[in-house]
């Protein structure tokens, strides 16, 4: 399960324009991290699989569509990408700090 620190950081990344959500993911040439909601539908799962095969990002799970949506100011979000390796590593590092 993901952490509240990660969700807060996702919100900051979104406000800074550092997240890729929805159809814009299909146009990406590079992704460092891809977040797939645990309750994502089959279409989102297929898109995630295609992006992983094409671009090789790290796959992260642990949130529902509503949790991701709430963090990003939307109703529900199934799939979120981060192209910046530095931002992706910072987000992944938030999980370790929650457990200490």
GROMACS elastic network, one bead per residue, 0.5 to 0.9 nm:
[ bonds ]
;  ai    aj funct       b0    kb
    1    61     6  0.76042   500
    1    63     6  0.66085   500
    2     5     6  0.85375   500
    2     6     6  0.68904   500
    2     7     6  0.78527   500
    2    61     6  0.74360   500
    2    63     6  0.60432   500
    2    95     6  0.70140   500
    3     6     6  0.52512   500
    3     7     6  0.65877   500
    3     8     6  0.88320   500
    3    62     6  0.85110   500
    3    63     6  0.88257   500
    3    94     6  0.75807   500
    3    95     6  0.59040   500
    3    98     6  0.67011   500
    3    99     6  0.89941   500
    4     7     6  0.50280   500
    4     8     6  0.61757   500
    4     9     6  0.85310   500
    4    94     6  0.89209   500
    4    95     6  0.86897   500
    4    98     6  0.81387   500
    5     8     6  0.51238   500
    5     9     6  0.60994   500
    5    10     6  0.85455   500
    5    91     6  0.85157   500
    5    94     6  0.59647   500
    5    95     6  0.72268   500
    5    97     6  0.84499   500
    5    98     6  0.69682   500
    6     9     6  0.50149   500
    6    10     6  0.60761   500
    6    11     6  0.86649   500
    6    91     6  0.58562   500
    6    92     6  0.75758   500
    6    93     6  0.85776   500
    6    94     6  0.56181   500
    6    95     6  0.66214   500
    6    98     6  0.89314   500
    7    11     6  0.63772   500
    7    12     6  0.88418   500
    7    63     6  0.89632   500
    7    67     6  0.78969   500
    7    68     6  0.71752   500
    7    70     6  0.87891   500
    7    71     6  0.56727   500
    7    72     6  0.84931   500
    7    91     6  0.88611   500
    8    11     6  0.51186   500
    8    12     6  0.65168   500
    8    13     6  0.88020   500
    8    71     6  0.65060   500
    9    12     6  0.50141   500
    9    13     6  0.61726   500
    9    14     6  0.85354   500
    9    71     6  0.86753   500
    9    90     6  0.87617   500
    9    91     6  0.67118   500
    9    94     6  0.81545   500
   10    13     6  0.50125   500
   10    14     6  0.60877   500
   10    15     6  0.86393   500
   10    19     6  0.79497   500
   10    68     6  0.84239   500
   10    71     6  0.66538   500
   10    72     6  0.71026   500
   10    91     6  0.75330   500
   11    14     6  0.50743   500
   11    15     6  0.62726   500
   11    16     6  0.86603   500
   11    70     6  0.87877   500
   11    71     6  0.52108   500
   11    72     6  0.52602   500
   11    73     6  0.79486   500
   12    15     6  0.51231   500
   12    16     6  0.62288   500
   12    17     6  0.86981   500
   12    18     6  0.86640   500
   12    71     6  0.89675   500
   12    72     6  0.86918   500
   13    16     6  0.50615   500
   13    17     6  0.62782   500
   13    18     6  0.50901   500
   13    19     6  0.61545   500
   13    82     6  0.88167   500
   13    87     6  0.79250   500
   14    17     6  0.50480   500
   14    18     6  0.56185   500
   14    19     6  0.52421   500
   14    20     6  0.82996   500
   14    71     6  0.88701   500
   14    72     6  0.64959   500
   15    18     6  0.75942   500
   15    19     6  0.85756   500
   15    72     6  0.83325   500
   16    19     6  0.81485   500
   17    20     6  0.81022   500
   18    81     6  0.88083   500
   18    82     6  0.65844   500
   18    83     6  0.75435   500
   18    84     6  0.75756   500
   18    87     6  0.81395   500
   19    80     6  0.67459   500
   19    81     6  0.57789   500
   19    82     6  0.51585   500
   19    83     6  0.74772   500
   19    84     6  0.89504   500
   20    23     6  0.85596   500
   20    24     6  0.61889   500
   20    25     6  0.58857   500
   20    28     6  0.86378   500
   20    79     6  0.87121   500
   20    80     6  0.58091   500
   20    82     6  0.61660   500
   20    83     6  0.77733   500
   21    24     6  0.61422   500
   21    25     6  0.62359   500
   21    77     6  0.78666   500
   21    78     6  0.87541   500
   21    79     6  0.65026   500
   21    81     6  0.64090   500
   22    25     6  0.59364   500
   22    26     6  0.80742   500
   22    77     6  0.80764   500
   22    78     6  0.82864   500
   22    79     6  0.67275   500
   22    80     6  0.72315   500
   22    81     6  0.89075   500
   23    26     6  0.57029   500
   23    27     6  0.76638   500
   24    27     6  0.55269   500
   24    28     6  0.69974   500
   25    28     6  0.54501   500
   25    29     6  0.89904   500
   25    31     6  0.87193   500
   25    51     6  0.81776   500
   25    79     6  0.86322   500
   25    80     6  0.79106   500
   25    81     6  0.68254   500
   26    29     6  0.86662   500
   26    47     6  0.83066   500
   26    51     6  0.77237   500
   28    31     6  0.70176   500
   28    51     6  0.89371   500
   28    55     6  0.84684   500
   28    83     6  0.82697   500
   29    54     6  0.88191   500
   29    55     6  0.69972   500
   29    83     6  0.88271   500
   30    55     6  0.59656   500
   30    56     6  0.83755   500
   30    57     6  0.80205   500
   30    82     6  0.88175   500
   30    83     6  0.58591   500
   30    84     6  0.86100   500
   31    34     6  0.70636   500
   31    51     6  0.84128   500
   31    52     6  0.87524   500
   31    55     6  0.62597   500
   31    56     6  0.72980   500
   31    57     6  0.53320   500
   31    58     6  0.83440   500
   31    81     6  0.64814   500
   31    82     6  0.58173   500
   31    84     6  0.72738   500
   31    85     6  0.80484   500
   32    55     6  0.83870   500
   32    56     6  0.76606   500
   32    58     6  0.62469   500
   32    59     6  0.89832   500
   32    81     6  0.76666   500
   32    82     6  0.58239   500
   32    84     6  0.60978   500
   32    85     6  0.52057   500
   32    86     6  0.87271   500
   32    87     6  0.87067   500
   32    88     6  0.63105   500
   32    89     6  0.87029   500
   33    56     6  0.86295   500
   33    59     6  0.60427   500
   33    60     6  0.71767   500
   33    80     6  0.83427   500
   33    81     6  0.57587   500
   33    82     6  0.51758   500
   33    83     6  0.67808   500
   33    84     6  0.82323   500
   33    85     6  0.76747   500
   33    88     6  0.58383   500
   33    89     6  0.86617   500
   34    48     6  0.75200   500
   34    51     6  0.84443   500
   34    52     6  0.80398   500
   34    57     6  0.60476   500
   34    58     6  0.60718   500
   34    60     6  0.61044   500
   34    61     6  0.86671   500
   34    79     6  0.71272   500
   34    80     6  0.58070   500
   34    82     6  0.64726   500
   34    83     6  0.87979   500
   35    48     6  0.85635   500
   35    58     6  0.84301   500
   35    59     6  0.59533   500
   35    61     6  0.58301   500
   35    62     6  0.86152   500
   35    63     6  0.85443   500
   35    78     6  0.79817   500
   35    79     6  0.56516   500
   35    80     6  0.50616   500
   35    81     6  0.62203   500
   35    82     6  0.84617   500
   36    39     6  0.84498   500
   36    40     6  0.68495   500
   36    44     6  0.78050   500
   36    45     6  0.74708   500
   36    48     6  0.71220   500
   36    59     6  0.72527   500
   36    60     6  0.63643   500
   36    61     6  0.54582   500
   36    62     6  0.81468   500
   36    63     6  0.78074   500
   36    64     6  0.85753   500
   36    65     6  0.84789   500
   36    77     6  0.87635   500
   36    78     6  0.58072   500
   36    80     6  0.67597   500
   36    81     6  0.88817   500
   37    40     6  0.50869   500
   37    41     6  0.88238   500
   37    44     6  0.88166   500
   37    45     6  0.89457   500
   37    60     6  0.86014   500
   37    61     6  0.60454   500
   37    62     6  0.68821   500
   37    63     6  0.52905   500
   37    65     6  0.52558   500
   37    66     6  0.87308   500
   37    67     6  0.86398   500
   37    68     6  0.74286   500
   37    77     6  0.74229   500
   37    79     6  0.64175   500
   37    80     6  0.87037   500
   38    41     6  0.89778   500
   38    61     6  0.61868   500
   38    62     6  0.61615   500
   38    63     6  0.58212   500
   38    64     6  0.53206   500
   38    65     6  0.73228   500
   38    78     6  0.82097   500
   39    63     6  0.81819   500
   39    64     6  0.57178   500
   39    65     6  0.63975   500
   39    78     6  0.77139   500
   40    43     6  0.80453   500
   40    44     6  0.59681   500
   40    45     6  0.65233   500
   40    64     6  0.77201   500
   40    65     6  0.66967   500
   40    77     6  0.84502   500
   40    78     6  0.52424   500
   40    79     6  0.78541   500
   41    44     6  0.54760   500
   41    45     6  0.63031   500
   41    46     6  0.87639   500
   41    78     6  0.77782   500
   42    46     6  0.61166   500
   42    47     6  0.86089   500
   43    46     6  0.51185   500
   43    47     6  0.62024   500
   43    48     6  0.85954   500
   44    47     6  0.50102   500
   44    48     6  0.60683   500
   44    49     6  0.85612   500
   44    78     6  0.65141   500
   44    79     6  0.66903   500
   45    48     6  0.50510   500
   45    49     6  0.61719   500
   45    50     6  0.85967   500
   45    78     6  0.87261   500
   45    79     6  0.85632   500
   46    49     6  0.50669   500
   46    50     6  0.61391   500
   46    51     6  0.86190   500
   47    50     6  0.50437   500
   47    51     6  0.61276   500
   47    52     6  0.85484   500
   47    79     6  0.86560   500
   48    51     6  0.51072   500
   48    52     6  0.60722   500
   48    53     6  0.85640   500
   48    59     6  0.85032   500
   48    79     6  0.74160   500
   49    52     6  0.51159   500
   49    53     6  0.61734   500
   49    54     6  0.85507   500
   50    53     6  0.51767   500
   50    54     6  0.60548   500
   50    55     6  0.84287   500
   51    54     6  0.50067   500
   51    55     6  0.56189   500
   51    56     6  0.70786   500
   51    57     6  0.77091   500
   52    55     6  0.54284   500
   52    57     6  0.56595   500
   52    58     6  0.77593   500
   52    59     6  0.76916   500
   53    56     6  0.57703   500
   53    57     6  0.85761   500
   54    57     6  0.88576   500
   56    59     6  0.88027   500
   57    81     6  0.87383   500
   57    82     6  0.88790   500
   57    83     6  0.87466   500
   58    88     6  0.88749   500
   60    63     6  0.89979   500
   60    92     6  0.88041   500
   61    64     6  0.86599   500
   63    66     6  0.81004   500
   63    67     6  0.59923   500
   63    68     6  0.64813   500
   64    67     6  0.51770   500
   64    68     6  0.63622   500
   64    69     6  0.85136   500
   64    76     6  0.84445   500
   64    77     6  0.83226   500
   64    78     6  0.77925   500
   65    68     6  0.52840   500
   65    69     6  0.60018   500
   65    70     6  0.85525   500
   65    75     6  0.82234   500
   65    78     6  0.51562   500
   65    79     6  0.83484   500
   66    70     6  0.59449   500
   66    71     6  0.85431   500
   66    74     6  0.83600   500
   66    75     6  0.63727   500
   66    77     6  0.67443   500
   66    78     6  0.85676   500
   67    70     6  0.51989   500
   67    71     6  0.63088   500
   67    72     6  0.87084   500
   67    75     6  0.89919   500
   67    76     6  0.75257   500
   67    77     6  0.81602   500
   68    71     6  0.52273   500
   68    72     6  0.62787   500
   68    73     6  0.86429   500
   68    74     6  0.81747   500
   68    75     6  0.86538   500
   68    76     6  0.66000   500
   68    77     6  0.55997   500
   68    78     6  0.74750   500
   68    79     6  0.86773   500
   68    80     6  0.85066   500
   69    72     6  0.50906   500
   69    73     6  0.59042   500
   69    75     6  0.50696   500
   69    78     6  0.81480   500
   70    73     6  0.51889   500
   70    74     6  0.58291   500
   70    75     6  0.64846   500
   70    76     6  0.71885   500
   70    77     6  0.85409   500
   71    74     6  0.77375   500
   72    75     6  0.86390   500
   72    76     6  0.87972   500
   72    77     6  0.81412   500
   73    76     6  0.88256   500
   74    77     6  0.70771   500
   77    80     6  0.73903   500
   82    85     6  0.76481   500
   82    87     6  0.72376   500
   82    88     6  0.62512   500
   83    86     6  0.89094   500
   83    87     6  0.80390   500
   83    88     6  0.76598   500
   84    87     6  0.52856   500
   84    88     6  0.61887   500
   84    89     6  0.86733   500
   85    88     6  0.50259   500
   85    89     6  0.61145   500
   85    90     6  0.85303   500
   86    89     6  0.52646   500
   86    90     6  0.61902   500
   86    91     6  0.86791   500
   87    90     6  0.50221   500
   87    91     6  0.61494   500
   87    92     6  0.86390   500
   88    91     6  0.51304   500
   88    92     6  0.62378   500
   88    93     6  0.85711   500
   89    92     6  0.50593   500
   89    93     6  0.60478   500
   89    94     6  0.87739   500
   90    94     6  0.65046   500
   91    94     6  0.53031   500
   91    95     6  0.74921   500
   92    95     6  0.58549   500
   92    96     6  0.76449   500
   93    96     6  0.55084   500
   93    97     6  0.67696   500
   94    97     6  0.52629   500
   94    98     6  0.64336   500
   95    98     6  0.52927   500
   95    99     6  0.68486   500
   96    99     6  0.54665   500
   96   100     6  0.68518   500
   97   100     6  0.53807   500
